[in-house]
Amino acid sequence: MKTILHVQSSPRGQESFSIRAAREFLAALQERHPNAKAETLDLFAADIPAFTAPETKAKYAVLSGQQPKDAAGRAWKRVIQAVERFKSADLIAISAPMWNFSIPHRLKDYIDVIVQPALTFSYSPQSGYTGLVTGKPAVLILARGGDYSPGSGAEALDMQKPYLEAILRFIGFTDVRSIIVQPTLMAGPEVARQKLDQAIAEANRRLRAAHHRD
């Protein structure tokens, strides 16, 4: 493993449970892969392309087998750069809080940029959709104010983890793992701290197990 891309999607800094869990996980991961380079893409600070009219025009040109031109062509180059940065990593870690049962808008914006025809997926009438980002793992590091685990009675409201898993699998990931911190709000700060510690301990346990299999 040479490169790790951490896609960070909370604006709360060190107050964020997803960011804190991600930092602990990445530190443990780099202990096991000391030569790996980790990069954080902070979506609330990064200048990711806006997916507006020129980008949409370019996408439909590509879907039609054409080359985007003029303003659409220039916009498409920025999309390609964002996708190449994403695809160049050997491991993708996405940290995200649950917002309104789903994901923050900046993470959805980023997904709308990188999920593109001919770049991260292809389509043919014979085989349907095929993901093009293959051969690398993804780790979801998710925080929720409430408890949405199976049997909680609130699992049907979880549109965070299922969506992220589905979109990653759509573009080719087959190894998608999750670290979940919950509840971070509804049961008070002491329970939240305990749940964070438990999530970090479980992540470290999985890393040790994976290291022994290598």
HELIX and SHEET records of a PDB file:
HELIX    1   1 GLY A   13  GLU A   15  5                                   3    
HELIX    2   2 PHE A   17  ARG A   32  1                                  16    
HELIX    3   3 ALA A   53  LEU A   63  1                                  11    
HELIX    4   4 ASP A   70  LYS A   87  1                                  18    
HELIX    5   5 HIS A  105  ILE A  114  1                                  10    
HELIX    6   6 GLU A  155  LEU A  157  5                                   3    
HELIX    7   7 LYS A  161  PHE A  170  1                                  10    
HELIX    8   8 PRO A  189  ARG A  213  1                                  25    
SHEET    1   A 5 LYS A  37  ASP A  42  0                                        
SHEET    2   A 5 THR A   3  GLN A   8  1                                        
SHEET    3   A 5 LEU A  91  PRO A  97  1                                        
SHEET    4   A 5 PRO A 137  ALA A 143  1                                        
SHEET    5   A 5 ASP A 175  VAL A 181  1                                        
SHEET    1   B 2 PHE A 121  SER A 124  0                                        
SHEET    2   B 2 GLY A 128  GLY A 131 -1                                        
END                                                                             
